[in-house]
Every structure is written in C-alpha cells, then in structure tokens.
Amino acid sequence: MGKEFSKLFEPIEIAGKTVKNRIYLPSMCLNFAGPDGETTDQDLGYYRTQAMGGTGLITVDYACISPEGRGMPGQRGIWKDDFIPGLSRLADVIKSRGATATIQIHHAGVNSQTDDIVGPSAVSNKYFFQTKPRELSTEEAEELIEKYAQACLRAKTAGFDMVTLHGTHGYLICQFLSPLYNRRSDRFGRDRDLFALEIVKRVKELCGQDFPVIFRLDGDELNDGGIDVDSACETAARLEKAGVDMFNITGGTYDTIDYVIPNYFLEGEEPKNYYRFFDIAAKIKEAVNVPVSSGGLISDPRLAEKVLEEEMVDMVFVGRQLIADPFWPQKVMEGKTEEIRPCLACNEGCIRRIFTNKKAWCAVNSLNGYEYKWSNENELSPVKEEKKILIIGAGPAGLESARIASSRGCDVTVIEKEDSIGGAANIAGAPDFKYRFQQLIEWYERQLKQLNVDLRLNTEADSNLINELSPDISIVAAGSEPIIPDIDGIEKALQADDVLTGQEVKCENVIVVGGGQVGIETALYLARKEKNITIVEALSEIGKDVEPSSFLSLTRDIEPKGLFYQYDIKTITGKPVCAIRDNGVVLIDEMGNKELVEAEEVICAVGRKSVNRKNLVNWSEKSGAKTFVIGDAKEPRKVIDAVHEGFSIALDIQ
C-alpha cells in the first residue's frame, strides 16, 4: 500500500468501537429485502461481498420503524421482533469478514408510500414527489420516538455494532428539524430539534450509553428557508450532548434530490457536489467533538485521502462506486487502482430502477444483486469445453461479452472496424461531464489486455474473415448509427455524433433538433462552450428517456436552479421540424401553422438506429457458428442494457 493512502486505511474509534479503516458504505436502498421487509439471500450476498471487498464500516440500508412509514413498498422492516433473526444473519455476514456493521433506522414521513402519510405538519415537497400528509398529534410524535428507540434495541439485539439514525434527505427526523416542513405550535414545533434529541436520549436509555449512535444529519437542505450550515452546526452540538457518537453529513431533500444522489450532469459544475458537502462537514466538525464523515459521488481514492489529510472529515463514505465495484477498498490498498471498475454516475440501475420499485442492478456491474451466487467474476463457473468466440463490435456489449467469455475459459477474438474500442460510448462520453464513460472504456481496454483477448482494430468483418476464424459462437455487437430524418434540407444540419466527437461549431446561435438524452447532452455540451442554444422537440416534453432525478438537475425552476436556467437553454416542444433552412428551422404545429425559428447552425440529434446487421448474421450462421445479436445492434438503448446483454450471453456459454 505504501504511504499514498495511509490515512484512508488508518483505523478509527467510534465510541470505543474500532473500525479497521475510514471507508464507510452509507445506506443505499437497493430493494433487496423481501416484500414484507424481511432479509433475503440477495441481501446476504450483497452485504457479504461488500465486507469481503475491504470496507471498514458498512450500513445496512434503511430499515423502517413502522409499516406506515415505508418509503418504498418493499422497504426493509425493523418494526417488530420477527425481523431480528434475519437481521442477525445480516450483521453476522458483515462482521465475520472483518467489517463493522451498522443499520440505518428510518421513517419516510411525508415521503411515505403508504395510505396514511404523516409529517410534522401537513406540508409536502414543493416540486418532487408531492403527497398529502396529515399532521402528527403530539401523542403520535411521542409514540414514534419510542418506535425509533425500540427499533434501535432490535438492531442491538440482532448483533449490529451500532445504529444510524436517518436525519436527512427530507425524511421524518429531518422534517421535524426543518423550518420548511415543521410549522407546529406544540413543543416539537417551538423547538424543532426536540424530536431528534428525544430519540437519541431514549435510544441511549434503552441500548446503553456505550452503544454507539451515528446521526445522519442534513447540513444544508439547499432550499431557501430550510436547514443551513449554521443551524445544522447548532443542532449537531445539541445532538452530541444528547449522546450522538458520530455524524454522517449530507444534504438536500426530495426537492433537491439530484444533490442527494448526484449525477453526471453536475460533474462539470462548481462547487463540485462532493466538495459542497465536505465543506459543510468541515464546519460541523468544528462544532462537535465526535467523528464526522461525509461523501458524495466519490470514486477517486486520491480525493478520499485528500479530505482526510486536510481533516475536513474523519471518515469518507463511498456509495455507488462500491456498488459498481465492491472491491474498491481492496484494490486501493493493494495499489491496483487501474483495476477499479468505475461508477458512471448514470443513476440508471441504482436509482431509476428503485424509483419504479424494482431491484437495483448496476449499469456496469452485472453481478450486483446476484452476489448470493457469485461475489466476483472469479467465481463464475468455467465453460465445460473451450469454445472459439467471435465478437463483432467493441462497444460496451461486445466488450463485456468478451471479458466474461474469456474469464470463463473461451478463446475470444474481437473485431472492430474503428481504430479504437468503445463504440457509441465514445460519443456518449465525449462531454467533459461524462468523463466516467471514457474511464469505463479505458477499464475495458486494460481488462481485455490482461485476459489476452485477441482484439483486432481497423478490421471489417466479412464472410472470408468469419470463415477463416471459424468460431463456435458469433456475437454480433456492431452497434448503432444516427437516424437521419426525412426532413427537407436535412443535409444542411450537422450530426450530434460529429459535434460531440470534435467537429467545431463556429456560430453562436444553435438549434438542436431532438429533446431526448442525446439532444439534451449535446445542448448542454455546447451551452458550456458559450453557445446560445434552443432545443426543438416534436413531442410535448423533453427528456423522456432521462433518469428522473437527473432531469431535475436540468429543469428545476426553484433554487438551486437547473442547468437549463443557468445556461439559458431554451426549449420548444410539440412542434416538429418540417424544413431546415440556411437561417434556421421551420416548425409546424398541430393546426398546420408554420413558423421559422432563426439560427445560424442546426444540429440533428433525433436518436439512433441499429446498423444493418443482416449480412453479419448471415455470414456467421453460414460459417456454422451459433449467432447472437446484442447491444445497440439489437436495439439502440443505454449502456446498462448493452453491458447486461453482453454479460448474459457470455454467462450462458456452456
């Protein structure tokens, strides 16, 4: 390991309990619990693998103190003793592999997905996930304090080393702390800290003064009139006196949920999200005498080491990166950082799926959710007999199938007509705010080299080559190409692919035709180059294919304003383009009325279509190879779809 990450791997004590390093897996809902909130094999596999990967402190995702407070229909439960045996198994799989185990104790309050939604006051979010809560009575609030404490006692009984009280992100405790949600006139309104203080005191009474309590505190709701860093410092000092042994500092609410779970759109902005909350945590650290932690989209271990060295925090939580690669700590410790599989900050598998009540499935880690079968690729069963695999196309689908097939013992050849790997991911990763996509391509390049995959660039697949290679299995992953719509004057337009990969746009006033993800990212890419951008979309709204919390980063019309407001990106919807002229585009409305929207340059970004794969399939089949079509060659979609298809095809080889 050397000295490069010595601070990251230094032990830390939390109320007398030694944690082996300063890497902290925070609570992230993955929906791996059963339909009634019970522990499952999927749970056990996931947390076992996280512990095997070398993380010091592991938080089991949010466990609800009452069925009426569930934030998801299948959220983990801790409201009755029946959950203790399953929770005990979770604590055991974590602790037996050298990690320290905590569990997050939670009630969703006004964000509950239940029939009886309650909160400090009958106040919902302004923007995202609006509900109609009723105000808790004083007696009901007191009952909930006891339920929090009893839930913590169950966690202790189950064998957890400590508990984490969820006091941020716009959930119930945070709602009591917040002027935005707490407009009560009783004692819990006159002193907004009181609800949290009484929970901590009661937990200590029930569980013992020596049982560590972590408090996940909202350091800034990022919303005018809400919790700010000054009020959070005051609250933290009072909570410490009540018995809190460590603080986990985050920020935001459902109205600013994109800062709670930051996405790649925010990567190009200042202040960086991770610095935003580290700065807040550093101020809170000055107000208390117990350890303080924070994080937010951490992937680079050098950044984690830096904030520890600068004493901004005492621990760093690493979230989605540990879903993408649970062995991040081990690889950092062993000096194998180039082997770390990067998180894309795309929010597709870990956030979009959760919002639709599906189980998480990481965009780049196909074993996520299947850790109960395989902790890593080394545990995949080898093929029964070596097979020759030909993969046509080196985009994410082809690269993943090559990686898995080779690791299982196949002889793999990859053919790519371009001079580099990556396919459409090279275009997707062209904007600087999507640099993580480039990191993924570079990771695949290193993986294939390590596996001795025969990679042939600048090579066109034809019948002669396929016959010469004589594969047992041919995987057609030839990718996609831009759709060129049948619009009068379309030849006057630039293509988004060309613009994103370096073609200069010299004019200032630009129209982007297409308001899907490609059009939006092209627009933002150019707006950050100080171009005046208008997006034109035929449908009634833009961004239908953009992950919802990420979409907030673009379009939120309350502070902090979305990027479309910051860069003055204009949108016109519900009017298809019927012609492109030298001075702009002609739009037509549903009544047939036409109008000219002026611009000096027009960029077409209306989507993609699969390349013509008919010949490739025919040649492969005639060679005698069992043939599959995957990725964009099958149907243009997202990286998550390409990677998972590539993995599944390679996994099924016998």
Secondary structure in CASP SS format (residue, H / E / C, confidence):
PFRMAT SS
TARGET T0000
AUTHOR 0000-0000-0000
METHOD secondary structure of the structure
MODEL  1
M C 1.00
G C 1.00
K C 1.00
E C 1.00
F C 1.00
S C 1.00
K C 1.00
L C 1.00
F C 1.00
E C 1.00
P C 1.00
I E 1.00
E E 1.00
I E 1.00
A C 1.00
G C 1.00
K E 1.00
T E 1.00
V E 1.00
K C 1.00
N C 1.00
R C 1.00
I E 1.00
Y E 1.00
L E 1.00
P C 1.00
S C 1.00
M C 1.00
C C 1.00
L C 1.00
N C 1.00
F C 1.00
A C 1.00
G C 1.00
P C 1.00
D C 1.00
G C 1.00
E C 1.00
T C 1.00
T C 1.00
D H 1.00
Q H 1.00
D H 1.00
L H 1.00
G H 1.00
Y H 1.00
Y H 1.00
R H 1.00
T H 1.00
Q H 1.00
A H 1.00
M H 1.00
G C 1.00
G C 1.00
T C 1.00
G C 1.00
L E 1.00
I E 1.00
T E 1.00
V E 1.00
D E 1.00
Y E 1.00
A E 1.00
C E 1.00
I C 1.00
S C 1.00
P H 1.00
E H 1.00
G H 1.00
R C 1.00
G C 1.00
M C 1.00
P C 1.00
G C 1.00
Q C 1.00
R E 1.00
G E 1.00
I C 1.00
W C 1.00
K C 1.00
D H 1.00
D H 1.00
F H 1.00
I H 1.00
P H 1.00
G H 1.00
L H 1.00
S H 1.00
R H 1.00
L H 1.00
A H 1.00
D H 1.00
V H 1.00
I H 1.00
K H 1.00
S C 1.00
R C 1.00
G C 1.00
A C 1.00
T E 1.00
A E 1.00
T E 1.00
I E 1.00
Q E 1.00
I E 1.00
H E 1.00
H C 1.00
A C 1.00
G H 1.00
V H 1.00
N H 1.00
S C 1.00
Q C 1.00
T C 1.00
D C 1.00
D C 1.00
I C 1.00
V E 1.00
G E 1.00
P C 1.00
S C 1.00
A C 1.00
V C 1.00
S C 1.00
N C 1.00
K C 1.00
Y C 1.00
F C 1.00
F C 1.00
Q C 1.00
T C 1.00
K C 1.00
P C 1.00
R E 1.00
E E 1.00
L C 1.00
S C 1.00
T H 1.00
E H 1.00
E H 1.00
A H 1.00
E H 1.00
E H 1.00
L H 1.00
I H 1.00
E H 1.00
K H 1.00
Y H 1.00
A H 1.00
Q H 1.00
A H 1.00
C H 1.00
L H 1.00
R H 1.00
A H 1.00
K H 1.00
T H 1.00
A H 1.00
G C 1.00
F C 1.00
D C 1.00
M E 1.00
V E 1.00
T E 1.00
L E 1.00
H E 1.00
G E 1.00
T C 1.00
H C 1.00
G C 1.00
Y C 1.00
L H 1.00
I H 1.00
C H 1.00
Q H 1.00
F H 1.00
L H 1.00
S C 1.00
P C 1.00
L C 1.00
Y C 1.00
N C 1.00
R C 1.00
R C 1.00
S C 1.00
D C 1.00
R H 1.00
F H 1.00
G H 1.00
R H 1.00
D C 1.00
R C 1.00
D C 1.00
L H 1.00
F H 1.00
A H 1.00
L H 1.00
E H 1.00
I H 1.00
V H 1.00
K H 1.00
R H 1.00
V H 1.00
K H 1.00
E H 1.00
L H 1.00
C H 1.00
G C 1.00
Q C 1.00
D C 1.00
F C 1.00
P C 1.00
V E 1.00
I E 1.00
F E 1.00
R E 1.00
L E 1.00
D E 1.00
G C 1.00
D C 1.00
E C 1.00
L C 1.00
N C 1.00
D C 1.00
G C 1.00
G C 1.00
I C 1.00
D C 1.00
V H 1.00
D H 1.00
S H 1.00
A H 1.00
C H 1.00
E H 1.00
T H 1.00
A H 1.00
A H 1.00
R H 1.00
L H 1.00
E H 1.00
K H 1.00
A H 1.00
G C 1.00
V C 1.00
D C 1.00
M E 1.00
F E 1.00
N E 1.00
I E 1.00
T E 1.00
G C 1.00
G C 1.00
T C 1.00
Y H 1.00
D H 1.00
T H 1.00
I H 1.00
D H 1.00
Y H 1.00
V H 1.00
I C 1.00
P C 1.00
N C 1.00
Y H 1.00
F H 1.00
L H 1.00
E H 1.00
G H 1.00
E C 1.00
E C 1.00
P C 1.00
K C 1.00
N H 1.00
Y H 1.00
Y H 1.00
R H 1.00
F H 1.00
F H 1.00
D H 1.00
I H 1.00
A H 1.00
A H 1.00
K H 1.00
I H 1.00
K H 1.00
E H 1.00
A H 1.00
V C 1.00
N C 1.00
V C 1.00
P C 1.00
V E 1.00
S E 1.00
S E 1.00
G E 1.00
G C 1.00
L C 1.00
I C 1.00
S C 1.00
D C 1.00
P H 1.00
R H 1.00
L H 1.00
A H 1.00
E H 1.00
K H 1.00
V H 1.00
L H 1.00
E H 1.00
E C 1.00
E C 1.00
M C 1.00
V C 1.00
D C 1.00
M E 1.00
V E 1.00
F E 1.00
V C 1.00
G C 1.00
R H 1.00
Q H 1.00
L H 1.00
I H 1.00
A H 1.00
D C 1.00
P C 1.00
F C 1.00
W H 1.00
P H 1.00
Q H 1.00
K H 1.00
V H 1.00
M H 1.00
E C 1.00
G C 1.00
K C 1.00
T H 1.00
E H 1.00
E H 1.00
I C 1.00
R C 1.00
P C 1.00
C C 1.00
L C 1.00
A C 1.00
C C 1.00
N C 1.00
E H 1.00
G H 1.00
C H 1.00
I H 1.00
R H 1.00
R H 1.00
I H 1.00
F H 1.00
T C 1.00
N C 1.00
K C 1.00
K C 1.00
A C 1.00
W C 1.00
C C 1.00
A C 1.00
V C 1.00
N C 1.00
S C 1.00
L C 1.00
N C 1.00
G C 1.00
Y C 1.00
E C 1.00
Y C 1.00
K C 1.00
W C 1.00
S C 1.00
N C 1.00
E H 1.00
N H 1.00
E H 1.00
L C 1.00
S C 1.00
P C 1.00
V C 1.00
K C 1.00
E C 1.00
E C 1.00
K C 1.00
K E 1.00
I E 1.00
L E 1.00
I E 1.00
I E 1.00
G C 1.00
A C 1.00
G C 1.00
P H 1.00
A H 1.00
G H 1.00
L H 1.00
E H 1.00
S H 1.00
A H 1.00
R H 1.00
I H 1.00
A H 1.00
S H 1.00
S H 1.00
R C 1.00
G C 1.00
C C 1.00
D E 1.00
V E 1.00
T E 1.00
V E 1.00
I E 1.00
E C 1.00
K C 1.00
E C 1.00
D C 1.00
S C 1.00
I C 1.00
G C 1.00
G C 1.00
A H 1.00
A H 1.00
N H 1.00
I H 1.00
A H 1.00
G C 1.00
A C 1.00
P C 1.00
D H 1.00
F H 1.00
K H 1.00
Y H 1.00
R H 1.00
F H 1.00
Q H 1.00
Q H 1.00
L H 1.00
I H 1.00
E H 1.00
W H 1.00
Y H 1.00
E H 1.00
R H 1.00
Q H 1.00
L H 1.00
K H 1.00
Q H 1.00
L C 1.00
N C 1.00
V C 1.00
D E 1.00
L E 1.00
R E 1.00
L C 1.00
N C 1.00
T C 1.00
E C 1.00
A C 1.00
D C 1.00
S H 1.00
N H 1.00
L H 1.00
I H 1.00
N H 1.00
E H 1.00
L H 1.00
S C 1.00
P C 1.00
D C 1.00
I E 1.00
S E 1.00
I E 1.00
V E 1.00
A C 1.00
A C 1.00
G C 1.00
S E 1.00
E E 1.00
P E 1.00
I C 1.00
I C 1.00
P C 1.00
D C 1.00
I C 1.00
D E 1.00
G C 1.00
I H 1.00
E H 1.00
K H 1.00
A C 1.00
L E 1.00
Q E 1.00
A H 1.00
D H 1.00
D H 1.00
V H 1.00
L H 1.00
T C 1.00
G C 1.00
Q C 1.00
E C 1.00
V C 1.00
K C 1.00
C C 1.00
E C 1.00
N E 1.00
V E 1.00
I E 1.00
V E 1.00
V E 1.00
G C 1.00
G C 1.00
G C 1.00
Q H 1.00
V H 1.00
G H 1.00
I H 1.00
E H 1.00
T H 1.00
A H 1.00
L H 1.00
Y H 1.00
L H 1.00
A H 1.00
R C 1.00
K C 1.00
E C 1.00
K C 1.00
N E 1.00
I E 1.00
T E 1.00
I E 1.00
V E 1.00
E E 1.00
A C 1.00
L C 1.00
S C 1.00
E C 1.00
I C 1.00
G C 1.00
K C 1.00
D C 1.00
V C 1.00
E C 1.00
P H 1.00
S H 1.00
S H 1.00
F H 1.00
L H 1.00
S H 1.00
L H 1.00
T H 1.00
R C 1.00
D C 1.00
I C 1.00
E C 1.00
P C 1.00
K C 1.00
G C 1.00
L H 1.00
F H 1.00
Y H 1.00
Q H 1.00
Y C 1.00
D C 1.00
I C 1.00
K E 1.00
T E 1.00
I E 1.00
T E 1.00
G C 1.00
K C 1.00
P C 1.00
V E 1.00
C E 1.00
A E 1.00
I E 1.00
R E 1.00
D C 1.00
N C 1.00
G E 1.00
V E 1.00
V E 1.00
L E 1.00
I E 1.00
D C 1.00
E C 1.00
M C 1.00
G C 1.00
N C 1.00
K E 1.00
E E 1.00
L E 1.00
V E 1.00
E E 1.00
A C 1.00
E C 1.00
E E 1.00
V E 1.00
I E 1.00
C E 1.00
A C 1.00
V C 1.00
G C 1.00
R E 1.00
K E 1.00
S E 1.00
V C 1.00
N C 1.00
R C 1.00
K H 1.00
N H 1.00
L H 1.00
V H 1.00
N H 1.00
W H 1.00
S H 1.00
E H 1.00
K H 1.00
S C 1.00
G C 1.00
A C 1.00
K E 1.00
T E 1.00
F E 1.00
V E 1.00
I C 1.00
G H 1.00
D H 1.00
A H 1.00
K C 1.00
E C 1.00
P C 1.00
R C 1.00
K C 1.00
V H 1.00
I H 1.00
D H 1.00
A H 1.00
V H 1.00
H H 1.00
E H 1.00
G H 1.00
F H 1.00
S H 1.00
I H 1.00
A H 1.00
L H 1.00
D C 1.00
I C 1.00
Q C 1.00
END
